Amino acid sequence: MGQLTTHILDTTKGRPAADVYITLYQQKGNDWIELAQGVTNSDGRIPNLLGHDNIMEYGTYKMKFDTKAYFDKQSVQTFYPFVEIIFNINSSDHYHVPLLLNPFGYSTYRGS
């Protein structure tokens, strides 16, 4: 497991959201620099978005979840074409950024 992990739960189904495309960015000044891309597995997780040995610099990061493509595959209309979660890294601890998702809402929290 890497320093940064994520998972998505489709709260409408009560099941993990598989095959969701995610992009990770780091803020540098006013710009967002793309660092990594990944796709959630059958359990709705990406356990090593940056790899196992990479330690993130302190700073502000953003995960962009392509929610429209996920719902389009199911022929489900969604209000949010993507979700962006912006967060701060301020230690070398493990960071888990989960997304609870449905077609018309979402929430997130700092997981463990």
Rosetta constraint file for C-alpha pairs under 8 A:
AtomPair CA 1 CA 5 HARMONIC 7.43 0.50
AtomPair CA 1 CA 47 HARMONIC 5.30 0.50
AtomPair CA 1 CA 48 HARMONIC 5.53 0.50
AtomPair CA 1 CA 51 HARMONIC 7.95 0.50
AtomPair CA 1 CA 52 HARMONIC 5.90 0.50
AtomPair CA 2 CA 47 HARMONIC 6.33 0.50
AtomPair CA 2 CA 48 HARMONIC 4.58 0.50
AtomPair CA 2 CA 49 HARMONIC 7.09 0.50
AtomPair CA 2 CA 50 HARMONIC 6.65 0.50
AtomPair CA 2 CA 51 HARMONIC 5.65 0.50
AtomPair CA 2 CA 52 HARMONIC 4.20 0.50
AtomPair CA 2 CA 53 HARMONIC 6.76 0.50
AtomPair CA 2 CA 54 HARMONIC 7.36 0.50
AtomPair CA 2 CA 94 HARMONIC 7.53 0.50
AtomPair CA 3 CA 48 HARMONIC 7.52 0.50
AtomPair CA 3 CA 50 HARMONIC 7.69 0.50
AtomPair CA 3 CA 52 HARMONIC 7.07 0.50
AtomPair CA 3 CA 53 HARMONIC 7.95 0.50
AtomPair CA 3 CA 54 HARMONIC 7.24 0.50
AtomPair CA 3 CA 55 HARMONIC 6.59 0.50
AtomPair CA 3 CA 56 HARMONIC 7.59 0.50
AtomPair CA 3 CA 92 HARMONIC 7.54 0.50
AtomPair CA 3 CA 93 HARMONIC 6.84 0.50
AtomPair CA 3 CA 94 HARMONIC 4.55 0.50
AtomPair CA 3 CA 95 HARMONIC 5.99 0.50
AtomPair CA 4 CA 47 HARMONIC 7.49 0.50
AtomPair CA 4 CA 48 HARMONIC 6.71 0.50
AtomPair CA 4 CA 49 HARMONIC 6.61 0.50
AtomPair CA 4 CA 50 HARMONIC 7.01 0.50
AtomPair CA 4 CA 94 HARMONIC 6.10 0.50
AtomPair CA 4 CA 95 HARMONIC 4.90 0.50
AtomPair CA 4 CA 96 HARMONIC 5.82 0.50
AtomPair CA 4 CA 97 HARMONIC 7.61 0.50
AtomPair CA 5 CA 45 HARMONIC 7.53 0.50
AtomPair CA 5 CA 46 HARMONIC 5.87 0.50
AtomPair CA 5 CA 47 HARMONIC 4.93 0.50
AtomPair CA 5 CA 48 HARMONIC 6.10 0.50
AtomPair CA 5 CA 49 HARMONIC 6.57 0.50
AtomPair CA 5 CA 94 HARMONIC 7.98 0.50
AtomPair CA 5 CA 95 HARMONIC 6.40 0.50
AtomPair CA 5 CA 96 HARMONIC 4.77 0.50
AtomPair CA 5 CA 97 HARMONIC 6.34 0.50
AtomPair CA 6 CA 45 HARMONIC 5.70 0.50
AtomPair CA 6 CA 46 HARMONIC 5.53 0.50
AtomPair CA 6 CA 47 HARMONIC 6.69 0.50
AtomPair CA 6 CA 96 HARMONIC 5.45 0.50
AtomPair CA 6 CA 97 HARMONIC 4.82 0.50
AtomPair CA 6 CA 98 HARMONIC 5.03 0.50
AtomPair CA 6 CA 99 HARMONIC 7.59 0.50
AtomPair CA 7 CA 16 HARMONIC 7.74 0.50
AtomPair CA 7 CA 40 HARMONIC 7.20 0.50
AtomPair CA 7 CA 43 HARMONIC 7.85 0.50
AtomPair CA 7 CA 44 HARMONIC 5.17 0.50
AtomPair CA 7 CA 45 HARMONIC 4.10 0.50
AtomPair CA 7 CA 46 HARMONIC 6.33 0.50
AtomPair CA 7 CA 97 HARMONIC 7.10 0.50
AtomPair CA 7 CA 98 HARMONIC 4.88 0.50
AtomPair CA 7 CA 99 HARMONIC 6.32 0.50
AtomPair CA 8 CA 16 HARMONIC 5.86 0.50
AtomPair CA 8 CA 17 HARMONIC 5.40 0.50
AtomPair CA 8 CA 18 HARMONIC 7.90 0.50
AtomPair CA 8 CA 40 HARMONIC 7.87 0.50
AtomPair CA 8 CA 44 HARMONIC 5.16 0.50
AtomPair CA 8 CA 45 HARMONIC 6.60 0.50
AtomPair CA 8 CA 98 HARMONIC 5.83 0.50
AtomPair CA 8 CA 99 HARMONIC 4.73 0.50
AtomPair CA 8 CA 100 HARMONIC 5.82 0.50
AtomPair CA 8 CA 101 HARMONIC 6.91 0.50
AtomPair CA 9 CA 14 HARMONIC 6.81 0.50
AtomPair CA 9 CA 15 HARMONIC 5.73 0.50
AtomPair CA 9 CA 16 HARMONIC 4.37 0.50
AtomPair CA 9 CA 17 HARMONIC 5.47 0.50
AtomPair CA 9 CA 44 HARMONIC 6.70 0.50
AtomPair CA 9 CA 98 HARMONIC 7.98 0.50
AtomPair CA 9 CA 99 HARMONIC 6.45 0.50
AtomPair CA 9 CA 100 HARMONIC 5.00 0.50
AtomPair CA 9 CA 101 HARMONIC 6.06 0.50
AtomPair CA 10 CA 14 HARMONIC 5.76 0.50
AtomPair CA 10 CA 15 HARMONIC 5.47 0.50
AtomPair CA 10 CA 16 HARMONIC 5.70 0.50
AtomPair CA 10 CA 17 HARMONIC 5.43 0.50
AtomPair CA 10 CA 100 HARMONIC 6.19 0.50
AtomPair CA 10 CA 101 HARMONIC 4.89 0.50
AtomPair CA 10 CA 102 HARMONIC 5.68 0.50
AtomPair CA 11 CA 15 HARMONIC 6.81 0.50
AtomPair CA 11 CA 100 HARMONIC 6.23 0.50
AtomPair CA 11 CA 101 HARMONIC 5.69 0.50
AtomPair CA 11 CA 102 HARMONIC 5.61 0.50
AtomPair CA 12 CA 101 HARMONIC 7.70 0.50
AtomPair CA 12 CA 102 HARMONIC 5.56 0.50
AtomPair CA 12 CA 103 HARMONIC 7.95 0.50
AtomPair CA 16 CA 42 HARMONIC 7.24 0.50
AtomPair CA 16 CA 43 HARMONIC 5.39 0.50
AtomPair CA 16 CA 44 HARMONIC 4.56 0.50
AtomPair CA 17 CA 40 HARMONIC 7.30 0.50
AtomPair CA 17 CA 42 HARMONIC 7.47 0.50
AtomPair CA 17 CA 43 HARMONIC 7.16 0.50
AtomPair CA 17 CA 44 HARMONIC 4.64 0.50
AtomPair CA 17 CA 70 HARMONIC 7.96 0.50
AtomPair CA 18 CA 39 HARMONIC 7.78 0.50
AtomPair CA 18 CA 40 HARMONIC 5.20 0.50
AtomPair CA 18 CA 41 HARMONIC 5.31 0.50
AtomPair CA 18 CA 42 HARMONIC 4.86 0.50
AtomPair CA 18 CA 43 HARMONIC 6.36 0.50
AtomPair CA 18 CA 44 HARMONIC 4.57 0.50
AtomPair CA 18 CA 45 HARMONIC 7.63 0.50
AtomPair CA 19 CA 39 HARMONIC 5.42 0.50
AtomPair CA 19 CA 40 HARMONIC 4.97 0.50
AtomPair CA 19 CA 41 HARMONIC 6.14 0.50
AtomPair CA 19 CA 42 HARMONIC 7.26 0.50
AtomPair CA 19 CA 44 HARMONIC 7.40 0.50
AtomPair CA 19 CA 70 HARMONIC 7.07 0.50
AtomPair CA 20 CA 39 HARMONIC 5.26 0.50
AtomPair CA 20 CA 40 HARMONIC 5.26 0.50
AtomPair CA 20 CA 44 HARMONIC 7.78 0.50
AtomPair CA 20 CA 65 HARMONIC 6.91 0.50
AtomPair CA 20 CA 66 HARMONIC 6.29 0.50
AtomPair CA 20 CA 67 HARMONIC 6.90 0.50
AtomPair CA 20 CA 69 HARMONIC 7.57 0.50
AtomPair CA 20 CA 70 HARMONIC 5.78 0.50
AtomPair CA 21 CA 37 HARMONIC 7.37 0.50
AtomPair CA 21 CA 38 HARMONIC 5.88 0.50
AtomPair CA 21 CA 39 HARMONIC 4.48 0.50
AtomPair CA 21 CA 40 HARMONIC 6.75 0.50
AtomPair CA 21 CA 65 HARMONIC 6.11 0.50
AtomPair CA 21 CA 66 HARMONIC 5.46 0.50
AtomPair CA 22 CA 37 HARMONIC 5.67 0.50
AtomPair CA 22 CA 38 HARMONIC 5.30 0.50
AtomPair CA 22 CA 39 HARMONIC 5.98 0.50
AtomPair CA 22 CA 40 HARMONIC 7.76 0.50
AtomPair CA 22 CA 63 HARMONIC 6.61 0.50
AtomPair CA 22 CA 64 HARMONIC 5.50 0.50
AtomPair CA 22 CA 65 HARMONIC 4.67 0.50
AtomPair CA 22 CA 66 HARMONIC 6.31 0.50
AtomPair CA 23 CA 34 HARMONIC 7.17 0.50
AtomPair CA 23 CA 35 HARMONIC 7.67 0.50
AtomPair CA 23 CA 36 HARMONIC 5.87 0.50
AtomPair CA 23 CA 37 HARMONIC 4.44 0.50
AtomPair CA 23 CA 38 HARMONIC 6.55 0.50
AtomPair CA 23 CA 63 HARMONIC 5.69 0.50
AtomPair CA 23 CA 64 HARMONIC 5.16 0.50
AtomPair CA 23 CA 65 HARMONIC 6.81 0.50
AtomPair CA 24 CA 34 HARMONIC 5.97 0.50
AtomPair CA 24 CA 35 HARMONIC 5.56 0.50
AtomPair CA 24 CA 36 HARMONIC 5.18 0.50
AtomPair CA 24 CA 37 HARMONIC 6.22 0.50
AtomPair CA 24 CA 61 HARMONIC 7.20 0.50
AtomPair CA 24 CA 62 HARMONIC 5.77 0.50
AtomPair CA 24 CA 63 HARMONIC 4.60 0.50
AtomPair CA 24 CA 64 HARMONIC 6.46 0.50
AtomPair CA 25 CA 32 HARMONIC 5.69 0.50
AtomPair CA 25 CA 33 HARMONIC 5.16 0.50
AtomPair CA 25 CA 34 HARMONIC 4.33 0.50
AtomPair CA 25 CA 35 HARMONIC 5.33 0.50
AtomPair CA 25 CA 36 HARMONIC 7.23 0.50
AtomPair CA 25 CA 61 HARMONIC 5.58 0.50
AtomPair CA 25 CA 62 HARMONIC 5.08 0.50
AtomPair CA 25 CA 63 HARMONIC 6.40 0.50
AtomPair CA 26 CA 32 HARMONIC 5.50 0.50
AtomPair CA 26 CA 33 HARMONIC 5.19 0.50
AtomPair CA 26 CA 34 HARMONIC 6.55 0.50
AtomPair CA 26 CA 35 HARMONIC 6.79 0.50
AtomPair CA 26 CA 59 HARMONIC 7.52 0.50
AtomPair CA 26 CA 60 HARMONIC 6.07 0.50
AtomPair CA 26 CA 61 HARMONIC 4.40 0.50
AtomPair CA 26 CA 62 HARMONIC 6.37 0.50
AtomPair CA 27 CA 31 HARMONIC 5.74 0.50
AtomPair CA 27 CA 32 HARMONIC 4.54 0.50
AtomPair CA 27 CA 33 HARMONIC 6.24 0.50
AtomPair CA 27 CA 59 HARMONIC 7.26 0.50
AtomPair CA 27 CA 60 HARMONIC 5.52 0.50
AtomPair CA 27 CA 61 HARMONIC 5.85 0.50
AtomPair CA 27 CA 62 HARMONIC 7.73 0.50
AtomPair CA 28 CA 32 HARMONIC 6.11 0.50
AtomPair CA 28 CA 33 HARMONIC 6.87 0.50
AtomPair CA 35 CA 50 HARMONIC 7.88 0.50
AtomPair CA 36 CA 49 HARMONIC 6.60 0.50
AtomPair CA 36 CA 50 HARMONIC 6.39 0.50
AtomPair CA 37 CA 49 HARMONIC 6.96 0.50
AtomPair CA 38 CA 46 HARMONIC 7.03 0.50
AtomPair CA 38 CA 49 HARMONIC 6.23 0.50
AtomPair CA 39 CA 46 HARMONIC 6.78 0.50
AtomPair CA 40 CA 44 HARMONIC 4.89 0.50
AtomPair CA 40 CA 45 HARMONIC 4.79 0.50
AtomPair CA 40 CA 46 HARMONIC 5.16 0.50
AtomPair CA 41 CA 45 HARMONIC 5.36 0.50
AtomPair CA 41 CA 46 HARMONIC 6.50 0.50
AtomPair CA 48 CA 52 HARMONIC 6.03 0.50
AtomPair CA 50 CA 54 HARMONIC 6.25 0.50
AtomPair CA 55 CA 92 HARMONIC 6.56 0.50
AtomPair CA 56 CA 89 HARMONIC 7.37 0.50
AtomPair CA 56 CA 92 HARMONIC 7.19 0.50
AtomPair CA 57 CA 89 HARMONIC 7.27 0.50
AtomPair CA 58 CA 88 HARMONIC 7.42 0.50
AtomPair CA 58 CA 89 HARMONIC 5.00 0.50
AtomPair CA 58 CA 90 HARMONIC 4.93 0.50
AtomPair CA 58 CA 91 HARMONIC 6.69 0.50
AtomPair CA 59 CA 88 HARMONIC 5.59 0.50
AtomPair CA 59 CA 89 HARMONIC 5.33 0.50
AtomPair CA 59 CA 90 HARMONIC 6.64 0.50
AtomPair CA 60 CA 86 HARMONIC 7.03 0.50
AtomPair CA 60 CA 87 HARMONIC 5.74 0.50
AtomPair CA 60 CA 88 HARMONIC 4.47 0.50
AtomPair CA 60 CA 89 HARMONIC 6.32 0.50
AtomPair CA 61 CA 86 HARMONIC 5.66 0.50
AtomPair CA 61 CA 87 HARMONIC 5.45 0.50
AtomPair CA 61 CA 88 HARMONIC 6.13 0.50
AtomPair CA 61 CA 89 HARMONIC 7.41 0.50
AtomPair CA 62 CA 84 HARMONIC 6.42 0.50
AtomPair CA 62 CA 85 HARMONIC 5.46 0.50
AtomPair CA 62 CA 86 HARMONIC 4.29 0.50
AtomPair CA 62 CA 87 HARMONIC 6.33 0.50
AtomPair CA 63 CA 84 HARMONIC 5.60 0.50
AtomPair CA 63 CA 85 HARMONIC 5.27 0.50
AtomPair CA 63 CA 86 HARMONIC 6.56 0.50
AtomPair CA 64 CA 82 HARMONIC 6.77 0.50
AtomPair CA 64 CA 83 HARMONIC 5.72 0.50
AtomPair CA 64 CA 84 HARMONIC 4.44 0.50
AtomPair CA 64 CA 85 HARMONIC 6.58 0.50
AtomPair CA 65 CA 82 HARMONIC 5.46 0.50
AtomPair CA 65 CA 83 HARMONIC 5.11 0.50
AtomPair CA 65 CA 84 HARMONIC 6.31 0.50
AtomPair CA 66 CA 70 HARMONIC 6.85 0.50
AtomPair CA 66 CA 81 HARMONIC 6.67 0.50
AtomPair CA 66 CA 82 HARMONIC 4.70 0.50
AtomPair CA 66 CA 83 HARMONIC 6.85 0.50
AtomPair CA 67 CA 71 HARMONIC 6.33 0.50
AtomPair CA 67 CA 80 HARMONIC 6.91 0.50
AtomPair CA 67 CA 81 HARMONIC 5.51 0.50
AtomPair CA 67 CA 82 HARMONIC 4.78 0.50
AtomPair CA 67 CA 83 HARMONIC 6.71 0.50
AtomPair CA 68 CA 72 HARMONIC 5.86 0.50
AtomPair CA 68 CA 78 HARMONIC 6.53 0.50
AtomPair CA 68 CA 80 HARMONIC 6.83 0.50
AtomPair CA 68 CA 81 HARMONIC 4.31 0.50
AtomPair CA 68 CA 82 HARMONIC 6.12 0.50
AtomPair CA 69 CA 73 HARMONIC 6.30 0.50
AtomPair CA 69 CA 81 HARMONIC 7.76 0.50
AtomPair CA 70 CA 74 HARMONIC 7.13 0.50
AtomPair CA 71 CA 75 HARMONIC 6.27 0.50
AtomPair CA 71 CA 76 HARMONIC 5.07 0.50
AtomPair CA 71 CA 77 HARMONIC 6.61 0.50
AtomPair CA 71 CA 78 HARMONIC 6.68 0.50
AtomPair CA 71 CA 103 HARMONIC 7.35 0.50
AtomPair CA 72 CA 76 HARMONIC 5.76 0.50
AtomPair CA 72 CA 77 HARMONIC 6.97 0.50
AtomPair CA 76 CA 103 HARMONIC 7.43 0.50
AtomPair CA 77 CA 103 HARMONIC 6.71 0.50
AtomPair CA 78 CA 103 HARMONIC 4.37 0.50
AtomPair CA 78 CA 104 HARMONIC 5.93 0.50
AtomPair CA 79 CA 103 HARMONIC 6.24 0.50
AtomPair CA 79 CA 104 HARMONIC 5.33 0.50
AtomPair CA 79 CA 105 HARMONIC 7.88 0.50
AtomPair CA 80 CA 103 HARMONIC 7.19 0.50
AtomPair CA 80 CA 104 HARMONIC 6.87 0.50
AtomPair CA 80 CA 105 HARMONIC 7.71 0.50
AtomPair CA 85 CA 108 HARMONIC 7.97 0.50
AtomPair CA 94 CA 112 HARMONIC 7.52 0.50
AtomPair CA 95 CA 110 HARMONIC 7.26 0.50
AtomPair CA 95 CA 111 HARMONIC 7.10 0.50
AtomPair CA 95 CA 112 HARMONIC 6.82 0.50
AtomPair CA 96 CA 110 HARMONIC 6.07 0.50
AtomPair CA 96 CA 111 HARMONIC 4.79 0.50
AtomPair CA 96 CA 112 HARMONIC 5.58 0.50
AtomPair CA 97 CA 108 HARMONIC 7.10 0.50
AtomPair CA 97 CA 109 HARMONIC 6.53 0.50
AtomPair CA 97 CA 110 HARMONIC 5.56 0.50
AtomPair CA 97 CA 111 HARMONIC 5.87 0.50
AtomPair CA 98 CA 108 HARMONIC 5.74 0.50
AtomPair CA 98 CA 109 HARMONIC 6.43 0.50
AtomPair CA 98 CA 110 HARMONIC 7.17 0.50
AtomPair CA 98 CA 111 HARMONIC 6.47 0.50
AtomPair CA 99 CA 106 HARMONIC 6.94 0.50
AtomPair CA 99 CA 107 HARMONIC 6.01 0.50
AtomPair CA 99 CA 108 HARMONIC 4.87 0.50
AtomPair CA 99 CA 109 HARMONIC 7.62 0.50
AtomPair CA 100 CA 106 HARMONIC 5.42 0.50
AtomPair CA 100 CA 107 HARMONIC 5.23 0.50
AtomPair CA 100 CA 108 HARMONIC 6.12 0.50
AtomPair CA 101 CA 105 HARMONIC 6.24 0.50
AtomPair CA 101 CA 106 HARMONIC 4.50 0.50
AtomPair CA 101 CA 107 HARMONIC 6.80 0.50
AtomPair CA 102 CA 106 HARMONIC 6.13 0.50
